[in-house]
């Protein structure tokens, strides 16, 4: 593939440091048409569905896309807010909060932006904006605490696809995961403890993570182990005994075996045991979205309570809470180390550089 013409660059332009906080994505609207566009892009990624392409192409177009968008659109409509998609609104708010902290910590040239792997604002568009700002150093932070090829690696693929078309590449750094980072564990524990201080502790605390097909684990994906690490560390931070908390995996799709135990089946078993109150926290989701607000707080709450359980209480994701923004800002600053010399803007030196380039024949 030929590199793009980057001749629009102007000598003497201030160099920027770009930080992209990348989430999974969301449809533009809670309508079947918008959901279909989103699902087509999402489910067409071979990182997401590891089924032989010809077979999956037929399944996707003959079964999934004709049937699922209408059902999913109704679910999105149930959680859509006046600000639009909860995932997009929370991610944008988080990016603004992180950006304020990073710039206030001595990086005035840092541009912190939110992007989606699927849907809008897309990675290609946001990388293009940073390119036009003369971004010479780029840090990519996928908002997935636990690494998986289906999420984190999919972000890397898209960043690589876009940048390989650039003639003048920025320096690039990439955060793989933060499943055991102390700041992240502390923020999760504080969110749970604050909920307990206000509402009392439930009989059980369930950590629910997004599921993956079991074959991903068997092929070497570290996600399963990292989920267990996160849950164990949060439980330890809260000083919870082993019988006070559980871990399960939600959102399975299709007939293949996924990571177990399943969240819905775990809740049904707790209901059969006449468990009074179950609190559910989802440490794999940086911000609230369809899977937390509709699947857990609505679907699984009704399932649990209808089956004879007492109450299911959903504990909100970290979203743009100060402790979450503080942690991510510190994570960003740590990964920016070594680039400090580029943080200050020397306008006089830029002008001298521009004049030298013009003398050598650079375009105006």
N, C-alpha and C positions, 0 to 999 in steps of 0.2 A: 504493500500500500504506500503510495506516495505521501510524503509529509506535506502539510498545509503550508501555504505561503504566509509567513509571519511578518511580512514587510510593513505591516501597519505599526510596528513598534517605533516609538519616538525616543531617540537618544536624549538622555537627561531626565527621563521619567523616574519618579520615585519607585523604588522596589518595594513590594509588599510581601508579607508573610500570610499565607492563607491557611485557614483551619476549617475543614469540612466535618461537621457532625452529621453522620449519615444514618438514617433510619430505613426501615424496610420499604414502606410506601403505603399509599391509600388511594382509593378512587377519588375523582374530582367531586362526585356527588353521590348520594344514596339512591341511584337509579339503576335499573338493569343494564342500560347501555353503558354507563360509566363504569359499572362494576365489571362488565364483560371486557371492556378495553383493558382495565387494570389486570384482571385475571389472565387474560391472554398474554400480556407481557410477563407477568410474574411466573405463570406456570409453563411458559415456553423456555425458561432458563434451564439448561441441563444441570446446573448446580442445584436447582430446587427439586426437580423430579429426575431421578436417575433410572429411567426406564428407556430401553432402546428407542431411539427417535421415531422410526416409522410407526411402531406400535403406539407410542404416546401421542404422536400427531393425530392418529385416528381417534383415540380415546378422548383427547382434548376437544377436537372439533365435532365429534359425533355425540359425545355424552356430556362432558363437563360444561363446555361453553353454552350449549343450548339449554341446560337445565339449572346450573348452579347460580348464575347471576341474579335471577329473580329472587331466589331464596336468600342469597347473601345481601341483596339490596334492602330487603325488609329488615335484616339484622342491622345493617349500617344505619338505616333510618331510625332505629330504636335508640341509637346512641349519638346521632348527629346533633351538633350544638349550634347555637347562633353564630359561632365563630367557624363553623364548618366541621371538618374531620377532627375528632379529638386528638388523634395521633399527630396530625400536622400542626394543630394549634399548640399542643404541648411541646412539640419538638422545636417550633419556632421560638416559643417563649424561653425554652431552655438555652437555645443558641444565643439569644439576646443576653441572657443572664451570664453565660460563660464568657461571651465577648466583652462585656463590661469589666469583668474581673481580670481577664487576660490583658486588656489594654491598660487597665489601672495598675497592673503589676510591671509596667515598664515596656510594653509592646504596643506603642501607639500605631505602628504600621500593620498590626495584625488585623485581618479581616476574618471574622468567625461567621460562618454561614451554615445553614441547615440544607440538607439535600436528601432526596429519596432514591433508593436503588431502583424502585419501580414507581411509575406515576410521576407526579410533579410536586415540587420542583425537582427535576431530574438531575442526575449527576452530570450529564453532558452539558446541560445549560449552566449549572453553577460553576463547573470547571471553566467553561467559556468566559463567564463574567470575571472570574479570578484572573484568567489569562489576559483579558483586556485591561485589567488593573495593573499589569506588569508584576504578577505574583511570581517571585523567583524561588520561594521556598513554600512547600505544601505539606501540611500534616493532615492525614485522613484518620478520623476517629469513628469507626462504626459503633453505633450505639447498641451493641450486643455484648453484654458483660461476659457471656460464655461464647467461646469460639465454635463455629460450625462452618463446614464447607458450604452449607446451604444459605448462609447469611454473610458472614465476614468475608469468606473467599469470593462470594458473588460480588461484593463491593469492590474487592481488589481487581477482579476481572474487568469490571466496567471502567474503573479508573485507568487501568492499563490500556483498555481498548480506546478510550478517548485520547490519552496522552501519546499513544504511538502515532497519532496523526499530527502531532506538533513537531515543528522543526527545532524550536528552542525550548527544551524541557526544563521544568523547575526541578530543584532538589525535592525528593519525595521521602516522607517518612509515614509509617503506617502502624497503627496500634492494633494488635491482634486480639487482645482480650483484657479484661480487668476483673475476672471472676473472684480473685482473692485479694484484691487491693483493699488495704485497711480502711481507706476513706469511703469506699463503696460499701463495705460490710458495715461500717459504723452508721452510714446514712440509712441503710435498710433497717438495722436494729433500732435506730432512733425513730423511724417511721412506725414500726410495730409497737415500740414501747409507748410512744405518744398516743397511739390508738388505744392501747390497754389502759393507760392512765385516765383516758376520757371515758371509756366504755366498759372497763373491766376485761379480764383475760377470759378467753373462751376455754372450753374443755380440751380442744385440740387446735394446734396451729398447722395448717397444711401449706407447704411450699409447692406451688404449681408452676411448672415450667412448660414451655411449648415442646411438643413431642417431635420425634424424628423416626423414620423407619428404622427398625432394629438393624437392618443390613448396613446402614451408615456407620453404626457403632462397630460392627464386625469388620468393616473395611478400614477402620482406624480413625474415625472422627472422634475428637476428644470431648465433644459436647457433654455426653452423659456423665463422664467423670467430673467435669468442671461444674455441672449443676449440683452434684452431690457435695463438692467442695464448698460451693457458695452456701448451700443450706446448712451444712455442718458448722461453718464459721459464724453464720448469723445466729444459729441456735446457741453456740458457745458464747457469743457476745451478749446474749440475753440470759445466759445461765439457765437454759432450759434443760430439764431432765430428758433422757432419751425417749420416754414414753409420752412426752407432751407434744411431739411434733412428728410430721410425716412429710414425705416427698412424693410427688406424682407428676404425670405428664399429660397435657391436654392437647386438644386440637388435632387429633389424628384424622386422617383422610384416606379413604380407600380400604381395601381388604387385607393388605399386608400387615404383618405384625410390626407394631411400633414399640418405642421404649415403654416399659412398664414400671410400676403400676399406672393404670390410666386414672386420670383425675375423676371422671364421672363414675367409674366403678368403685373407686376408693370412697367417694362420698356416699354412694348407695350402701356400701358395707358399713360405714359409720352410722348411717341412718338406721340400718337393721340392728345395730348395736344400741340404738336409742341414745346416741350422743346428743347432748343438749345443745351446745354451741360450738360451731366450727368456724374459726377465722382463717381466711385464705389470703395469702400474699404471694405475688408473682415476681420473684427476683430476676427473672430473665427479660422483663419488659422495662425499658428505661422510662417509658411514659405510658399512660393509659391509652387503650386502643380497643378495637372490636373484641379481641380475644379476652381482655380483662373485663370491660364494661358490659358486654353482652353475653359472652360465653360463660364467664364465671359469675358475675354479679346478678345476672338474670336467669339464664338457662340452668346453670348448676345450682343456683339457690332454689329455684322452683323444684328441681329434681330431688334435691336433698330433703327439703321440707315436706314435699308431697309423699316421700317414701317413709316418713315417720321420724325424721330427724327434728331437732329443735329449731335452731336458727343458723343460717350461714351468713357470715359478715365478711364482706370483701374489704380488705385494707388497700387503699389507693396506692398506685405506683409513686415513685419518687417525683416524677414530673419535673417542674422547675423549682422545687423546694430549695431554699438557700444552701442546705448541706449537700444537695446533689450538684448544684452549680459550683459550689466551692470545690468539691472533689474533682469534677471534670476539669475545672480551670487548673487545679494543681497537676492533674494528669497531663494536660496540654503543656503547661509550663515546663514540666519535667522533660517531655519529649522535644521541646524547642531548644533545650540546652545545646550550646555550641553555635547557635545562630544569633546569639546576642549582638555580635558585632554588626549585624545587618539591621538591628532594630531601630537605631537612630537614623534620622534623615538629615544628611548634610546637603543643604540646598546649594551652597556655593560650589562644592565639589561636583554635584550633578551638572551645574551650569558649565563648569570647566570641561567636564567630560563631553557635554553636548557640543561645545565649540571645537574640541579636538576632533570629534567625529565628523563635523561639518567640513573641517579643513581637509579631512581625508576623503571627502566625497560622499558622505552619507546624505540621503535625501532630507530635505527640510522637514 
